């Protein structure tokens, strides 16, 4: 799993924005920057999801790298919220994992057209919320019916079924939950995350 490096706050490659570009001090330029900044920030988010029409069902389908926010938008919001709200957490199992999340990274591959994804993904997010998982360590991809994530190449992950939840500890794969848990999501996570070095 690769993460983009972010420069330290206050450090720049050059001092251009701070000192040398007097044009930024003009009122017109400030307004232009103010108007363009949201678009620039959205374009730099690193997410590349698209909502396309599923050729089989003729319904909207999310494809590409995505986020929870994408799943909480229409038309996916209805099934996401319903399953999230209805799921009863196994808090006893999660308590055993309380201090085990520090070196964990997760890749989640789902499909918005898939019944297993519609069931397991909202439940999984509820677990992540409960344990206060650092979502910077979570990569989420939504695939089409041929298991392609748009322009994002997932071939190295060898995804055959969705959802697939891949658990890493210090960048080494610890295990996968594929389609549905063998027991429960909480107990399956304990099987992989509860292992100590």
C-alpha positions as CSV (number, residue, x, y, z in Angstrom):
1,X,0.0,0.0,0.0
2,X,1.5,3.4,-1.0
3,X,0.7,6.7,0.6
4,X,1.6,10.1,-0.8
5,X,4.2,12.0,1.1
6,X,2.9,15.4,2.3
7,X,5.4,18.3,2.8
8,X,5.7,19.5,6.4
9,X,3.4,22.5,7.2
10,X,5.2,25.8,6.5
11,X,7.8,24.3,4.2
12,X,7.7,24.9,0.4
13,X,9.9,23.9,-2.5
14,X,10.4,27.6,-3.2
15,X,9.4,30.7,-1.4
16,X,7.3,31.9,-4.4
17,X,3.9,32.0,-2.8
18,X,5.2,33.6,0.3
19,X,7.7,36.2,-1.0
20,X,8.3,36.5,-4.7
21,X,4.9,36.6,-6.3
22,X,3.7,40.1,-5.7
23,X,0.7,39.4,-8.1
24,X,-0.9,37.4,-5.2
25,X,-1.2,40.6,-3.3
26,X,-3.5,42.2,-5.8
27,X,-7.2,42.1,-5.0
28,X,-8.3,40.5,-8.3
29,X,-5.8,37.7,-7.9
30,X,-7.0,37.0,-4.4
31,X,-10.6,36.7,-5.7
32,X,-9.5,34.4,-8.5
33,X,-7.6,32.2,-6.0
34,X,-10.6,32.2,-3.7
35,X,-12.9,31.1,-6.5
36,X,-10.5,28.5,-7.9
37,X,-9.2,27.0,-4.6
38,X,-12.2,24.6,-4.0
39,X,-11.8,23.2,-7.6
40,X,-8.1,22.8,-7.1
41,X,-8.5,21.1,-3.8
42,X,-11.1,18.7,-5.2
43,X,-8.9,17.9,-8.2
44,X,-6.0,17.1,-5.8
45,X,-7.9,14.8,-3.5
46,X,-6.4,11.7,-5.2
47,X,-9.8,10.1,-5.5
48,X,-10.9,9.2,-9.0
49,X,-14.3,7.7,-8.7
50,X,-17.0,7.9,-11.3
51,X,-20.7,7.1,-11.2
52,X,-21.5,5.3,-14.4
53,X,-24.5,3.2,-15.6
54,X,-24.3,-0.5,-14.9
55,X,-24.9,-2.1,-18.3
56,X,-26.7,-5.1,-16.7
57,X,-29.1,-3.4,-14.3
58,X,-29.1,0.1,-15.9
59,X,-28.6,1.5,-12.4
60,X,-25.8,3.9,-11.2
61,X,-22.6,2.2,-10.3
62,X,-19.5,3.7,-8.5
63,X,-16.2,2.9,-10.1
64,X,-12.6,3.8,-9.1
65,X,-10.8,4.9,-6.0
66,X,-13.5,6.3,-3.7
67,X,-14.3,7.3,-0.1
68,X,-17.0,6.8,2.4
69,X,-18.4,10.2,1.3
70,X,-19.1,8.7,-2.1
71,X,-21.1,5.9,-0.6
72,X,-23.1,8.3,1.5
73,X,-24.4,10.1,-1.6
74,X,-27.5,9.4,-3.6
75,X,-28.2,6.7,-4.8
76,X,-25.9,4.6,-2.6
77,X,-26.8,6.4,0.6
78,X,-30.2,4.5,1.0
79,X,-28.6,1.0,1.4
80,X,-25.5,2.3,3.1
81,X,-27.4,4.1,5.9
82,X,-30.0,1.3,6.3
83,X,-27.3,-1.4,6.9
84,X,-25.1,0.9,9.0
85,X,-27.9,1.8,11.3
86,X,-29.3,-1.8,11.6
87,X,-26.0,-3.5,12.4
88,X,-25.4,-4.6,16.0
89,X,-21.7,-4.5,16.8
90,X,-20.0,-7.3,18.7
91,X,-18.4,-4.8,21.2
92,X,-16.9,-7.6,23.3
93,X,-14.8,-8.8,20.4
94,X,-13.9,-5.2,19.4
95,X,-12.7,-4.5,23.0
96,X,-10.1,-7.2,22.6
97,X,-8.8,-5.3,19.6
98,X,-8.7,-2.0,21.3
99,X,-4.9,-1.5,21.2
100,X,-4.1,-3.5,18.1
101,X,-4.8,-1.0,15.3
102,X,-1.6,1.1,15.4
103,X,0.3,-0.6,12.5
104,X,-2.8,-1.7,10.5
105,X,-3.5,-0.7,7.0
106,X,-6.6,-1.8,5.1
107,X,-7.6,-2.0,1.4
108,X,-11.3,-2.4,0.8
109,X,-12.5,-3.4,-2.7
110,X,-16.3,-3.3,-3.2
111,X,-18.9,-3.1,-5.8
112,X,-22.0,-0.9,-5.4
113,X,-24.0,-3.4,-7.6
114,X,-23.1,-6.4,-5.3
115,X,-25.4,-7.5,-2.6
116,X,-22.6,-8.8,-0.4
117,X,-20.9,-5.3,-0.6
118,X,-24.1,-3.6,0.2
119,X,-24.4,-5.7,3.3
120,X,-20.8,-5.9,4.6
121,X,-19.3,-2.5,3.7
122,X,-21.6,-0.4,5.9
123,X,-21.1,-2.9,8.7
124,X,-17.3,-2.6,8.2
125,X,-17.5,1.2,8.4
126,X,-19.5,1.0,11.6
127,X,-16.7,-1.2,13.1
128,X,-14.0,1.3,11.9
129,X,-16.0,4.1,13.5
130,X,-16.3,2.2,16.8
131,X,-12.6,1.5,17.0
132,X,-11.7,5.1,15.8
133,X,-9.6,3.7,13.0
134,X,-7.3,6.2,11.3
135,X,-8.9,6.4,7.8
136,X,-5.7,7.7,6.3
137,X,-4.7,4.0,6.5
138,X,-7.7,2.9,4.5
139,X,-7.8,2.6,0.7
140,X,-11.2,2.1,-0.9
141,X,-11.9,1.0,-4.5
142,X,-15.2,0.3,-6.2
143,X,-15.2,-2.0,-9.2
144,X,-17.4,-2.8,-12.1
145,X,-18.7,-6.2,-13.0
146,X,-15.4,-7.2,-14.5
147,X,-13.6,-6.2,-11.3
148,X,-12.0,-3.1,-12.9
149,X,-11.7,0.1,-10.9
150,X,-11.7,2.5,-13.9
151,X,-8.2,3.9,-14.5
152,X,-6.9,2.4,-11.2
153,X,-5.0,-0.9,-11.8
154,X,-5.9,-3.4,-9.1
155,X,-4.5,-6.5,-10.9
156,X,-1.7,-6.9,-8.2
157,X,-4.4,-7.4,-5.6
158,X,-5.9,-10.4,-7.4
159,X,-9.5,-9.5,-6.7
160,X,-11.9,-12.2,-7.8
161,X,-14.8,-11.6,-5.4
162,X,-16.3,-8.5,-3.7
163,X,-16.2,-7.2,-1.2
164,X,-12.6,-8.0,-0.4
165,X,-11.1,-6.6,2.8
166,X,-7.3,-6.9,2.9
167,X,-5.6,-6.3,6.3
168,X,-2.0,-5.3,6.5
169,X,0.4,-5.0,9.4
170,X,3.4,-2.9,8.7
171,X,2.7,-3.3,4.9
172,X,2.6,-7.1,5.1
173,X,-0.7,-8.8,4.2
174,X,-2.1,-10.5,7.3
175,X,-5.3,-11.9,5.7
176,X,-8.4,-11.2,3.7
177,X,-12.1,-11.2,4.3
178,X,-13.7,-12.2,1.0
179,X,-17.4,-11.7,0.2
180,X,-18.6,-12.3,3.7
181,X,-16.9,-13.2,7.0
182,X,-16.2,-16.8,8.0
183,X,-17.7,-16.0,11.4
184,X,-18.5,-12.3,12.0
185,X,-16.6,-9.3,10.8
186,X,-15.4,-8.6,14.3
187,X,-14.2,-12.2,14.9
188,X,-12.5,-12.4,11.5
189,X,-10.7,-9.1,12.2
190,X,-9.6,-10.4,15.5
191,X,-8.2,-13.5,13.7
192,X,-5.9,-11.2,11.7
193,X,-5.4,-8.0,13.8
194,X,-5.4,-9.8,17.2
195,X,-2.2,-11.5,16.2
196,X,0.8,-10.0,18.0
197,X,4.4,-9.8,16.8
